[in-house]
Every structure is written in C-alpha cells, then in structure tokens.
C-alpha cells in the first residue's frame, strides 16, 4: 500500500523541501508490472528546480504470499513513518515548460527479506521484511504526435489517450483553423486518439462525426505524424 508520494526540490537537509503530489492512496501489486508493463502513479505540475529525492510513504497493510500459499504481513522499517527515500543518482534539473518521466523500477527479489531467526510456528507477521530496492530512471520526454483533420471547420477537441499504461493517461488539445494539431512532450508508448467536433456542419453538407484512431505509437525524440483524419 502506497499512501503518499512526495518530491524534494530544495537543499537536502531542508525539511521544507518536500512537496506532496496529488496521489490517491492505493494498493499496488508489483507483480502486475513486469515485462514492460507499468502503472501511472502521479501526473502533476510542479515548480522548476533541482530534483533531489522522491519519497514514498507506505501503509501498514503490505503483504506477500509465500510459496506455501499463505499470506504474510510485511514489516517496513521506517517506510510507514519517515518513508522510503529514493535519491536520484544524478540530480535532475527540472526546467520550466518541460515534461519529465520518472520510472521507479522495483526489484522484488532483493526487496523482500526473510528474517534469519524465523521458525515455523512463530508469528507469521514476523517472517518477512520489506526493504525496497528501487531504481529511478529519469527521462526528459520529447516525443510528439501531430496530424490534421478534414474538414478543418469541424474544429475538434482531440484526446490522446496513453493506453499502454494502467491507468491510461490522457492529453488534450484542439485543431486550429487550418485543421492542424500537435501534442508536444508526451511519453513514448501506444495511444488511442479521439476526435470530437465542436461545431456543426452547414445545412448543405454531411454532419461532422467523432472519430477514433487506435494503435498510434509515439517514440521518444521523434514526432509521429498520423496524417489526415476525416470527420465526415
């Protein structure tokens, strides 16, 4: 169970440097996110500065299911009070107007430790400790997605839904008067792009209709052009 997510943007020993991010407490089964699968924990804006640390405050109800099929509570030294602090190997300078992705890579095998003095018959709560080993991968996101709509007069609202993560993350924009649109600084992955016209067609024309494009792949450091999307 993760209760809170915080970041530190000031001097390391400054207790006022911690900033709480808008995260809803939730249980996370780390075994659900292997082989390239990931989960979005937080999507937020914060002031520019040098990012020193990320801190996870854990709940008291973490557990592991042993090979014997039994559930064992996990004790987490300091994880529920002062939190699990994750230092960036290279402090990241968060610049104004830029988008960054921080991937927390949880090493399950090294993070769950069996007490050496535990014996069958002892209290199950005392068998395992959770000592999280988490690697942080920081990435300046530079992927982009662009295209056009026809007719341009439909002036659609456009949603780019990042469907390769759980839960899906959504970005929005609008087409301009020429029918062009672009998303900048979006994470790499597979997207579903949805188009919703905001105007009505003239009486002598076919009506404008919503449209959806699926399986759109965005790659970091590249702009994906999906061409023209008809809305009639």
N, C-alpha and C positions, 0 to 999 in steps of 0.2 A: 504494500500500500504506500503510495506517494501522497503526502499531504500538501506540500508546498514546494515551489521551485523559485529560487532566488538567484540573482546575479550580483557581482561585486564590481563596481566601476570606479572606486577611489583607492587611496593608498591601502596597502594590505592590512594594516593594523587599525584602520579607521572603522569603528563599529557602525558608523552611519553610512558606510559604503554599500550596504546590502539593499537591494531593490526587489520587492516582491513582484512576481509576474502573475498575470491573470490565469491561474491554473485551477482546475476543479479537481479536488482530491479524488483519487480513483485507484482501484487495484489494478496491477499490471502483471500479467503472466509473461515473463521474459521468454519463455519457450515458444510463444506465439510469433516471436520476431526473430527468425533465423532465416538463413539462405536468401538474404537480400530484402526481407520484409522489415518494415519499420512502422512506428507509430508516431503521430504528431502529438507532442505534449503541450507545447506552447507556441503561439504565433502572436508576437507583440512588437510594438514600437517602444524604443527607449532612447534616452539621450546619448549623443556620441561621447566617446571616451575610450579609455583603455580597459578592456575586459580582463579582470584578474582571475575570478573564480566563478564557478556555478555551484550552488548548494541545493541538495535535495533533503527535505525533511520527511522522514519515513513514519508510517503509522506503526502501531503496536501489534497488528494482526497479520504480519507477514508469515508465510509458512512454506514448507517444502513437503512433497510426497515422496517418501523413501521407496527403495526397491521392494520393501515388504508391503507396499500399498498403503501404509499408514501415514497419516498427516502429523508432521512435527512442526511446532512453532519455532520461528527463527528469532533469536535474540540479536539485536543490532546495537553493539556498543556505540553510544553517543549519537547514533543515527536518528533517534527519536527526540533528542534534546538539542544538541548543537548542530545536528545534521551531517550528512555526508558531503564533504567539501571536495570539489574537483578542480584542481589547478590546471590552467592551460599551459602546455609545455612551452609555447611561445605566446606571450600576451598579445591579444588581438586588439588592434586599434579599430574601434567601431566608428566609421565615418558617417557624417550626416548624408542622408539620401541614398545610402547603400543598403543592400539586403544580404544577410548572412544566414547560413545554416550551420547549426552545431549538432553533430551526431554523437550521441552517447552510446558507445559500444560496450555492452555489459558482458563480462567474462564470467559465465555461470560456474564453470568448473573450479575456478580459483576463488570465487566469492563465497561459496558455502563450505564451511569448515566444520568437521565433526570434532567434538571435544575428545581429547585423548583419554580422559578418565571416565567416560560414559560407559555404562554396562547395561545389558538387558535387565529390565526390572526397575531401572532408575526412572525418574520423572521424564516423560517424553519432551517436556518443554526445555530440558537442559541438554538435549543431544547435539543440536546444530547451532552455529553462529553464522550470522550474515555479515561478512566483511567485504563490502562491494569493491570489486576491481573494475573500474570503468575508464575507458579511454575516450578522450574527446577529440573529435575530428572537426576542425573549423574550416568553413568554406565560404569564400566570397561568391555569392550567387550572381552569375552573369548571363544565365540563359534567357532567351526571349522567344516570343510567339507573336506572329503577325499574319495579316491577311486582309481581305476586302469582302464586302457584301454587295449584293445586287438585288434590287436597286438600292442605291445609296439613300434615297428618300425615306427608306424604312427606319433609318436612324436607330438601329437596335442597341439594346443593352446586351453586353456579352459577358458570359461567365466562363472562366477556365477552371475546371474542377480537377484538382490533382488526385486522380483515382488510384494511384499506385501506393498510397499510404493509408493508414487507418488511424483516426477517421479522415476522410477526404478533406483537403483544404481548398478553399475557393477564392479566386481572384476575379475582380470585375473591372470592366471598362466600357466605353461606348464608341461606336463608329463615328467618324467625323463626317462632314458634309460631302466628302468625296467617296465615302464608303470604306475608308481605310481604318484599321485599328492595330494596336500593338500592345502587348504586355512586356514589360521590361523587368529584369531581375526576378525571375521566377525559378524555383528549384527544378532540377532535372527530374524526369520521370514521365509517366504516361498520363495524358489529360483527356477529359471529355469537354468539348467546347459547345456551349449552348447559346443560341441567339434568340432574343425576344424583341420584336419590332415595337417601337414606342409611338408610331404614327399609323394612320390608316391610309390605304391606297385611294387614289381618286376614283370616282364612281365608274369611270370608263375602263378601269384596269382590274386585273385579278387582285384579290386581297393579299396582304402580307401575312406570311405564316412563320411561326417559330421553326427553328432548325437545330439539329444537333450533329456534331462531328465527333466520332469516337476514335480511340486508339492513336491520338496525336502524341508523338514522342518529342520531348524537349531535352536537349543535350546542353550541358554546361559549356559556356563560352561560345555558343552558337545561337543564331536566331532561326527558328523554324518557321517557314512560310507555308501556310496551308492553302494559299491561293484564294479563289473567289468562292463564296458560299451563297447560293440562291435563296431568296426569301419569298419567292412566289411560286 
